[in-house]
């Protein structure tokens, strides 16, 4: 399957200069799309240089810091326009292990959406403060209870999605970010009867750079699950 890895970035120069070469070496057939929100640290400039040396590397440079959700939507549209069969969502900060991608590639011919799960077999998170771990764990429990989504890690950002799922979604109507973006995409795919599965991953907190987590992202997720439940009851989900 023709597959592209979508990596949203904002000030991830130190990570992206290691991640892109590693992905290219591990997976010669994969393409990589970096969606950069005009990082002042020169992330986009580096990716542009890499793209000139290797046609597998692509860049979308946006005008400002517009958020993770819209970055993925831009990447999804690019993937559809350029006839990719599947996309992989991945963070730039090595919290998602590049070596796990081979497992996504083995499962995506069978399933429509493969979610890298931190919680399917216990808790597989390294170096998070206990407060953040509890927030993430109970956010996922809250999501399952309110929406009925049968996924233990509905907020995780390491996943692989077939083009048929993306084609079925009105991407222009997606404006959520962070946790809520991940929940929304998973929920829509589930309600549209696509085949979802979770595979275990180990999540390691970033070593370089700064986390983009904020109270706004958490609040958005809290309200998103109720929005999805109501839309589902009314039959008006995306």
C-alpha positions in Angstrom: 0.0 0.0 0.0 1.3 3.4 -0.9 1.7 5.0 2.5 2.8 8.4 3.8 3.8 9.4 7.4 2.3 12.8 8.4 4.3 14.7 11.1 3.0 18.0 12.4 5.7 20.3 13.7 6.3 23.5 15.6 9.8 24.2 16.8 10.9 20.5 16.4 14.3 21.1 14.6 16.4 19.0 17.0 14.0 16.1 16.7 13.1 16.3 13.0 16.7 16.3 11.9 17.1 12.9 13.5 13.6 11.5 12.8 13.3 12.0 9.1 16.7 10.3 8.2 15.8 7.4 10.5 12.4 6.9 8.9 13.9 7.0 5.4 16.5 4.4 6.4 14.1 2.0 8.1 11.3 2.2 5.5 12.6 2.9 1.9 9.1 2.7 0.4 7.5 5.2 2.8 6.9 8.9 2.0 7.1 11.5 4.8 5.1 14.7 4.9 6.0 17.4 7.5 3.3 20.0 8.1 5.1 22.9 9.8 3.4 25.8 11.5 6.0 28.4 10.5 8.4 27.3 13.2 10.9 30.1 14.2 13.6 27.6 14.9 14.0 26.7 11.2 12.3 23.3 11.2 10.7 24.0 7.8 13.9 25.1 6.2 15.6 21.9 7.2 12.8 19.8 5.8 12.9 21.8 2.6 16.6 21.0 2.3 15.9 17.3 2.9 13.1 17.3 0.3 15.4 18.6 -2.3 17.8 15.7 -1.7 15.1 13.0 -1.4 11.8 13.0 -3.2 10.2 10.9 -0.5 10.3 13.9 1.8 7.4 16.4 1.4 6.7 19.7 3.2 3.6 21.9 3.8 4.7 25.1 5.4 1.8 27.0 6.9 1.6 30.7 7.7 1.4 30.4 11.5 0.7 28.3 14.6 -2.7 26.8 13.5 -2.8 23.7 15.6 -2.3 19.9 15.4 -5.8 19.1 14.2 -5.8 21.4 11.2 -2.2 20.2 10.4 -3.4 16.7 10.1 -6.4 17.7 8.0 -4.0 19.5 5.6 -1.9 16.3 5.5 -5.0 14.1 5.0 -6.0 16.3 2.0 -2.5 16.1 0.6 -2.6 12.3 0.9 -6.0 12.0 -0.8 -5.0 14.4 -3.6 -1.8 12.4 -4.2 -3.4 8.9 -4.2 -1.9 7.5 -1.0 -3.6 4.3 0.2 -2.9 4.9 3.9 -1.5 7.6 6.2 0.4 7.2 9.5 0.0 9.9 12.1 3.1 10.4 14.2 4.6 12.9 16.6 8.0 14.5 15.8 9.5 14.1 19.3 10.3 10.4 19.4 7.5 9.6 21.9 6.4 7.4 19.0 9.0 4.8 18.2 9.7 4.7 14.5 10.3 0.9 14.7 6.6 0.4 15.5 5.6 1.5 12.1 6.3 -1.9 10.6 3.5 -3.3 12.9 1.0 -0.7 11.5 2.0 -1.7 8.0 1.3 -5.3 8.7 -2.2 -4.6 10.1 -3.5 -1.8 7.9 -4.3 -4.2 4.9 -6.7 -6.0 7.3 -8.2 -3.0 9.3 -9.3 0.5 8.3 -7.9 2.2 11.3 -5.1 0.9 13.5 -4.5 2.8 16.8 -1.3 2.6 18.7 -2.5 2.0 22.2 -0.8 2.9 25.5 -3.5 1.2 27.6 -4.6 -1.9 25.8 -2.4 -4.2 27.9 -1.9 -2.3 31.2 -0.2 1.1 31.1 2.8 1.4 28.6 4.0 4.9 29.3 7.5 5.9 30.3 8.7 9.1 32.0 5.4 10.9 32.3 4.7 12.7 35.6 2.0 10.8 37.5 -0.4 13.7 37.2 -0.3 13.7 33.4 -0.5 9.9 33.3 -3.7 10.0 35.4 -5.1 12.8 33.3 -4.6 10.8 30.1 -5.8 7.5 31.5 -9.0 8.9 33.0 -9.6 11.0 29.9 -9.8 7.8 27.9 -12.0 6.2 30.5 -14.3 9.2 30.4 -14.4 9.1 26.6 -15.4 5.4 26.5 -18.2 6.0 29.1 -19.7 9.1 27.4 -19.4 8.1 23.7 -19.4 4.3 23.8 -16.3 4.3 21.6 -14.8 0.8 22.2 -11.2 2.0 22.3 -8.9 2.0 25.3 -6.6 4.7 23.9 -8.9 7.1 22.1 -6.6 10.1 22.6 -3.4 8.6 21.3 -1.8 10.2 18.2 0.1 7.2 16.8 -2.1 5.6 14.2 -2.6 4.4 10.7 -5.7 5.2 8.6 -6.8 3.9 5.2 -7.8 6.4 2.5 -11.4 5.1 2.5 -11.9 6.4 6.0 -10.6 9.8 5.2 -12.7 10.0 2.0 -15.8 9.3 4.2 -15.1 12.3 6.5 -16.0 15.9 5.7 -12.5 17.1 6.5 -13.5 20.8 6.2 -15.8 20.4 9.2 -12.9 19.2 11.5 -11.6 22.0 13.6 -10.6 20.3 16.8 -7.1 19.9 18.1 -5.0 17.7 20.5 -6.9 15.0 22.4 -10.3 16.0 20.9 -9.1 15.7 17.3 -7.9 12.1 17.9 -11.2 11.2 19.6 -13.3 12.8 16.9 -11.5 10.9 14.0 -11.8 7.6 15.9 -15.4 8.2 16.7 -16.4 9.0 13.2 -14.6 6.0 11.8 -16.4 3.8 14.3 -19.8 5.2 13.7 -19.3 4.8 10.0 -18.7 1.0 10.6 -15.1 0.9 9.6 -12.9 -1.8 11.2 -10.9 -0.5 14.1 -8.2 -2.2 16.1 -5.7 -1.3 18.7 -2.1 -2.5 18.9 0.2 -2.1 21.9 2.9 0.5 21.8 5.3 2.0 24.4 5.0 5.7 24.7 8.1 7.6 25.9 7.9 11.2 26.9 9.9 13.6 24.8 13.5 14.3 25.7 14.0 17.4 23.5 11.7 20.3 22.8 8.6 21.5 24.7 5.2 19.7 25.1 2.3 21.4 23.3 -0.2 20.2 25.9 -2.4 23.0 27.5 -5.5 23.4 29.6 -7.3 24.6 26.5 -6.7 21.3 24.8 -8.0 19.4 27.8 -11.1 21.5 28.0 -11.8 21.0 24.3 -11.6 17.3 24.8 -14.0 17.3 27.7 -16.7 19.1 25.7 -15.9 17.2 22.5 -17.1 13.9 23.9 -20.5 15.3 24.8 -20.7 16.9 21.4 -20.1 13.6 19.7 -22.6 11.8 22.0 -25.3 14.3 21.2 -24.6 14.3 17.5 -24.7 10.5 17.5 -28.1 10.5 19.3 -29.4 13.0 16.7 -27.8 11.2 13.8 -25.9 14.2 12.7 -22.3 13.2 13.3 -19.7 13.9 10.5 
